[in-house]
Amino acid sequence: MLDPVRRELSCNGASVKIEPKVFDLLIHLIENRHRVVSKDDLIAQVWGNRIVSDSALTHAINAARNAIGDDGKAQRLIRTSSRWGYRFVGSVRLQEGAEPAPGPAGAASSPNGPALSLPDKPSIAVLPFHNIGDDSEQEYFVDGLAEDIITALSRFKSLFVIARNSSFTYKGRAVDIRQVGRELGVRYVLEGSVRKDGNRVRITAQLIDAISGAHVWAERYDRNLSDVFAVQDAITASVAGLIEPALAEAEQQRLLRKPPDRLDAWEAHQRGLWHFYKYGSEENQTALTYFRQAIALDPNFAPGHYGYALALQWDVWHYSHRPFEEVQGIPREEALLAVSLDDKDAMAHAILAHMLMWGSEWEGAIAEARTALAINPNSAFVISMLGCVLGFGGHRDEALDRLRQAMRASPHDPLTWLWSLWTGFIQLSARNFDAALATLHQVVRMRPGLAPAYELMAACLAHLGRLDEASAVLERIPARFSEQLRRHQQRPPWIRPEDYAVRQEGLRLAGYRRTERGASD
């Protein structure tokens, strides 16, 4: 019996001693039992991207096995997937009346739970393509092909397209297409492979009906690298034409985008994205380097500019102690430039919306986010950005609906913790403290080291009159985050004064200043 709220593990009624990090690791494996969890994922989610040796990670895995009666030889419950990571393979039963365990996929998409229902329009997931060959340096190129096909398909308003981050949870795994369809709630799955040899590339793709398992379409392309965008467009047009014959020719033509003048700029951008999606301080710095390289190679390539803007904003928010106001400089200018270069790019508008919100321009941010959604109504990232700016702009009901919509569009998204954090803040601002507390419990289980979540939890508990619990939650914030949290002692520009007042009043009741001094000593 595992109680994630009380952080207790027991066997036949007897308490089982378990280290805090091992408990967090066990929770993460169970909540993500639908997939293999990589070492990088564990380090990010359980250790907060701190440096962890292989021996320390192995020790924690063995300790988790021992705590639940498993061992490295039997692997009945925690299975090692050679070179990929670990997966919890035991059966799980949620106790009646217990708080549902969260996770990027949610209980509904677990192999042990019911399948997600199909949307009311043709639905598709594009799995990451296989890199055929020994050159691991080409992973960014292979991933970029699948990402661009996802983006292109997402522009069809009549399709339901699973977001990149959920599709890519299957990367490097042997998958059952029918199970993928059940877990993601889609009718069709596109998969393929890429072999790159010098200046030549061979791309194969096949579309499979995930309900019946039947092959719907397959094709092979042998091209020069200079034609890679034509191949992407050909695959996209073929798939869209097969699963939605009613799409007009004009809409297909609108799908076909012009490639940047230099393929090198696209490659640099894809390398940047590859590192950005790893969500770590050093990886983010590497992403910034590649985005700057993309801009230098092709100053008119919009994705280079908005990729740089987002990574720089991410750096200020997550990985540094610098003032929040710094994001209103270069990142805002880069996002504005990206929109001016390509006003049909939904990502450019969505990232500009986020930058405007950071500067207290809530209504302007909402307008930009709605423009992004009109361009690409299937993008989970775009939908989540609309939910974010609506919520921080005071339009709470629609904001919560949009964030739920984003989580359905990308059931396995690594950003689920962020969307849930925004949800908890919006609920707190609306003084719906019980709902906010339940949401923030989920965030903490997904991101055990996320200090802002503990602050918001403490504020909720204090508003509910549970002052001792609120103070205890604040004391769980690691001292290393004190400098980052100190920035919140003045109202961040993206939070409205009335919403900030609710948060601060809760923290005052919880004894925030006393706890902060203790953490700094």
JOPE-V557862 format. One record per pair of residues at least 24 apart in sequence whose C-alpha atoms are under 6 Angstrom apart, sorted by the first residue. I is the first residue (numbers start at 1). J is the second residue. D is the distance in whole Angstrom. If there is no record, write none. Layout:
# JOPE-V557862
I;J;D + I;J;D
This chain:
# JOPE-V557862
22;60;6 + 22;64;6 + 29;88;6 + 30;88;6 + 31;103;5 + 33;87;6 + 33;88;5 + 34;110;5 + 36;85;6 + 36;86;5 + 36;87;5 + 37;85;5 + 37;86;5 + 37;87;6 + 38;84;6 + 38;85;4 + 39;85;6 + 45;447;5 + 48;449;6 + 102;442;6 + 104;412;4 + 104;413;6 + 104;416;6 + 105;411;5 + 105;412;4 + 109;183;4 + 115;182;5 + 115;183;6 + 116;185;5 + 117;185;6 + 118;185;5 + 118;186;6 + 122;159;5 + 123;159;6 + 123;160;4 + 123;161;6 + 123;186;5 + 123;187;5 + 124;161;5 + 124;186;5 + 124;188;5 + 124;189;5 + 125;161;6 + 125;162;5 + 125;189;5 + 126;189;6 + 126;190;5 + 127;167;5 + 127;191;5 + 128;168;6 + 128;171;6 + 129;192;5 + 129;193;5 + 130;193;4 + 131;194;5 + 132;194;6 + 132;195;5 + 140;270;6 + 140;271;5 + 140;274;6 + 144;270;6 + 154;378;5 + 155;376;5 + 161;378;6 + 162;409;5 + 162;410;6 + 163;380;6 + 163;410;5 + 165;413;5 + 166;410;5 + 166;412;4 + 166;413;5 + 177;210;6 + 178;210;5 + 181;210;5 + 199;224;6 + 199;225;6 + 200;224;5 + 200;225;6 + 265;294;4 + 265;297;5 + 265;298;6 + 268;294;5 + 269;294;6 + 269;304;6 + 281;319;6 + 302;338;4 + 302;341;6 + 305;334;5 + 305;338;6 + 306;335;5 + 306;338;6 + 306;348;6 + 309;334;6 + 309;335;6 + 321;484;5 + 346;372;4 + 346;375;6 + 346;376;6 + 350;382;6 + 357;494;5 + 358;493;6 + 358;494;4 + 359;493;6 + 360;493;5 + 360;494;5 + 362;393;5 + 380;406;5 + 380;409;6 + 391;426;6 + 417;443;5 + 429;499;5 + 433;460;5 + 451;477;6 + 459;506;4 + 459;507;5 + 462;506;5 + 462;509;6 + 462;510;5 + 463;506;6 + 467;510;6 + 470;510;5 + 471;510;5 + 479;519;5
